[in-house]
């Protein structure tokens, strides 16, 4: 795919300050491609929601430019940008029925009654709310209200749908179900979705690409698998998913492998791809629990004491303590071997060098 030709929205060196002093957004440059599902992921205050609000037209950049189809939109009013919006609190009109809520954005666009009715029916079919057209929002469950909010954002067939923490008010099971429904709607309609969340699992599940925000800028952007398997900073590695972190002194870098001395005389190995060919004073080695394999204790394996086991159904979390008192968590399959592990016993463990990322310790 020619991404340049497929760019729908472009942020170029965008800054945003609310007080004229501190920058909430710092020199943001971001391309959003036509038809993609892009998630803006980050902790509270990282700048993700401010970015969405600038795109929606509810906030204006302090500096820089936002273009859509090559044309600046900073001065285009929100209602003229052709974007649908879904909020966490649904923002439905309580005095209107489902059908009236869906018809409202069409009325604002002065669409005639016949065409409005056709589009409302199509939207009802799309989110499977047959028979609920005359109900008020207070007569619907949380999941049904969220479907109405989705349908209202899509009913006028916008080019872009913006979603600001849309599933934050739902319980876990309903949240997971709605994630699937939103992704299916995205696939079937081919609409561009820009989605804001602080939930990393949600971002990995739903997105074509994820932009990880940190202190007003993008720390890394890429596919879910790229961010999870190949984080380019310690911040991204720690923010996405669960990790073990070992801090030590790099003793040697050779053939892309970093030898790291830990306290207590233990030496471990990890990928040196983020060290840029030099040896910092200290590094942190980051390895995910599922990347560690338990083995028989031997001279060729790392060794640790099993200090705890946590049964979690489909897998077991095994807690290890190395000789230097560094601790690790390992996620292993729920099989006979893992069930036979005993607390206090010594076990061996290994990992592939490529799965353990060494980052300079700032």
N, C-alpha and C positions, 0 to 999 in steps of 0.2 A: 504493500500500500504506500502511495506517495503521501506521506504525512503532511508535507507543506501544502499540497493542493487540497488536502482534506481538513485543514485547520478551519474550525468554525469561529472560535473565540481566541483572542490573543491578549494577554496582559503583558505590557511592556514597561519595565522599570517602574512599577506602581508602588507608591508609598501612601500610607494613611496615618494621620495623626489627629487625635481628638482635641488635644490641648495646645497644639502648636510647638510642643517640646519633644515629647517621647513618641517614637514611631511604633504603632501597632503592627503595621506592615512595612517591611524594609525591601525596597528594590525588587519587588516580585515580578518575575517573568514566567509566564505559564501559557502553554498552548493547550487548547481543548479541542479534540477532534470530533468531527461530525459522527453521530451515532454511538459514541462511546459512553460507558458508565464510569465516570471519574469520581472517586471519593476523596474528599479533603479530610484527612485524619490528623488529630492532634489533641493534646491536653487542653484544658480550659485556659484561655488567654493566649493560645498559640497563634491566633490570627485567622483560623479557618472560617469562622462565622462572619467575620468582617469582610473577608474576601467574597463570600457568597452574597452578602448584603450589597457590596459594590457592584457585583455582577447583576443583581436583581434591580438595582437602581434606587435602593433605599438609603445608600450612603454614596458619597462622591470621593474619588481619590484626591489626596492632597497634591500628588504629583504623579506623572506618568499617564499612560493611555490604555484604555480597554477598547478593543475593536471586535466587531462581529461582522463576518464576511468582508473583512477589510475596511469597514467603516467605523469611525469613532462613535461610541455610544454613551460617553460620560454625561452628555447633556440631553440624552433621550430620556423622557419620563418613563418610569417603571412600567406603566400600563401600555406603553407603545413598543416595548422591547420584544414582545412575542414570546414571553417566558411564563410557564406555569410555576406556581409556588406551593409547596406542601410544608406546613409547620408542625412542630411537635405537639402543639395544643389543638390541632385540627383547624381552628379558626373558622368553624362553620357558623352560619347564622342560625341561632336557636329558634327564632320565630318562623323559619322557613322549613318546608318539607325537603326531603332528599331531592326530589325533582326540581324544586324551586332553587335550592342551593346550586345544583348543576346548571340550571338555566341562567343564573345570574351573570356569569362572565360573558355569556352569549348576548344577553340583553344589553350589557355595557358596550358591546361591539355592534349594536343596532342590527342584529340578525333577525330576519322575519320569523314569525311563529312556527311555520311549517318546518323550516330548516332547524330551528331550535329543538323542536320535538324529536326530529330524526337523530340529532346529535346527542340529546339527553338519553334517548333509548339505547343508542350505541354505547354510550359511556356506562349505563346501568348494566348492559350485557357484559361489557369488558371486565367489570369488577364483581360480577355475579351477585347483584343485589336485587334480583327480580322479586316483585311483590312488596318492596319496601319504599316505593317511590313517594308515598304520601306520609311516611313516618317523619317525625321531628327528630333531630339529633339526640335529644334526651331519651328517646325510645330505642336507641341503638346501643349495642355494646361498643367497647373501645375499638375492637378490630373493625367493626362495621363502620364506625365513624371515620376511621383512618382510610377505609376504602372509598368513602364518599369524598374525603379530602383529595385522595389520589385521582378519582374520577373528575372532580372539579378542575384540577390542575391540567388534566388531559383533554377535557371536553372540547376546547376550542382549537385542538390540534396544534399546540405550540411547537416551535423548533427545539426548545430547551425546557427541561423540567428541573427546577431547583428544589432540593429537599434538605431541610434543616432539622436534624435529629428527629425524623418523622416517627420513629418507633420507640422513642425514649420512654413513653408513658405506658407501654404494653408489657405484660408479663412475659417470662422467658419463652414459653411454648408458642404463644401467639406472635411474639416478636420473630421467632425463627420461621414461622409459617408465612408471615408477611414479607420477610426477606425473600423467600422463594417466589412469592406472588409478584413482588415488585420487579425482580429479575426477569421473570417470565414475561411480564408486560413490556419491559424494556426490549427484550429479544423480539417479541412479536411486532412491536410498533416501530422499532428502529430509531426511536427518539434519543436525543442526547440528554443524559442525566448527569447533573452535578449534585453530589450527595455529601452532606456534612455529618460526621459522627466522631465521637471519642472512643467508640467501641472497636477495637482492633479486629476482633473476630468477625464482626459485621462487615468491616471493610474488606477483609480477605475473602469472605464468602461471596460478596456481591459484585465486586469491581472488575473492570477491565484493567484499570490503572488506579494506583493509590498515590496521592501526594501527602507525604508526612510533613506536617507543619511543626516548626520549632522556633519560638521567639520571633515570630513575624516573617519567617522565610521558609522555603521548602528545603528540608534536610535531605530528602531523597524522593524521587518519583519513579515509579515503575510498576510492573505487573505484581500481583500479590506474591507469586512464587519468587520473583527477583528480590523483593524486599525481605522476604522470610529467609531465603537461602543465601542471599548475597548482600547483606546490609553493608552500606559504605561508611557508616560511622557507628561508634559505640552507642550513641543515643538511639539510632534507628534499631539497632540490634536489641537493645533493652526494651524499647517501646513496643516492638512487634513481637508478641509471643513471650514464652517463658524461657529463661536462660539461667545458666550457671556462669559465674564470673570468678576467675582465679587471677590474682594479682601477683606479679613476679618481675624478675629482672631478666631481660633478654641476653642470653650468653652468646648466641651464634645465629646467623641467618645464612642458609645455604639452600640452593635449589628451590626457592619459594617457601622454605620451611623455617620457622623460628623455634629455637630451643630456649625454653624459659625455665629459669631456676626459681623455684618456690621456696619459701621458708621451710626449714627442716630437711633440706638436702634433696628434695624431690624435683626432678626435671620432667617437664611435659613438652609436647610439640603442638604447634598450630600453624595455620597459614600466615605467611608474612606479607600477603598481598596489599595490606593497608599500611605497611610501615615505610613504603616508598624507598626501600633500599638502605635505610639507616637504622641504627640501634638507639632508641630512646632510653632514658634512664630506667623507666618502668613501663610495663604494658599490662593491659587486662585482657585475659584470654576468655572469650565468650563461646560457650558451647551449649546447644539445646539439649534438654533432658532425653529426648527420643533418639538423639544421635550417639548416645553413649551405649555401648554393648557390654553386658556383663559376661565374663569368661571365667574359666578356671584360673586361680591364682598361680602365676608362674613368673619366671625371671624376665620374660619378654612382655609382660603386661604391667599396667599400673595396678597398685594394690590399695585396698581400703577396707575399713571395717563397716559392716552393715549396722546402722544405728536405729533404723526404723523402717517399717513397711506400712503403706496406706493402701487399703483395698478400694478400688474405684470402679469395680465392675469389669469394664472392657480392658482396663489396664491396671497395673500396680505401680505406685510411686515408691521407689526405694531410696532411702537416705543413706549416704555414705560419708565417712570421715576419713580423710587421708592422714598420714603420719604427722603432717605439719599442721593439723587441725583445720585445714581447708575442708569445706563441706560441699558435697554435690548432691543433686537430686537426679535420679535416673527414672525414665518412664519405660517400663517393659511390658510385654504382652502378658495377659493373664493365662499362664500355662503352668504345667507341673513344676518346671524348673524354678520359676519365680516364686511359686507358692511354697517351695521347699527351702527358700532362703531363710536363714535364722539370724535374728539380731545378735550381735556380738561376734559373728563369724567373719573371717577375712574372705573377700572375693576379689577376683581380678576384673579389670575393665579396660576397654579400648575405645578409641574413636578414630575416624579418618581425619588426617591432617586438614583436608579441605573443608571439613565441617566445623573446625575450631578456629575462630577468627581472632587474631592478635591485633589490638588497637593501642596506639600510644596513650599513655595515661596522662591526661592534662593536669 
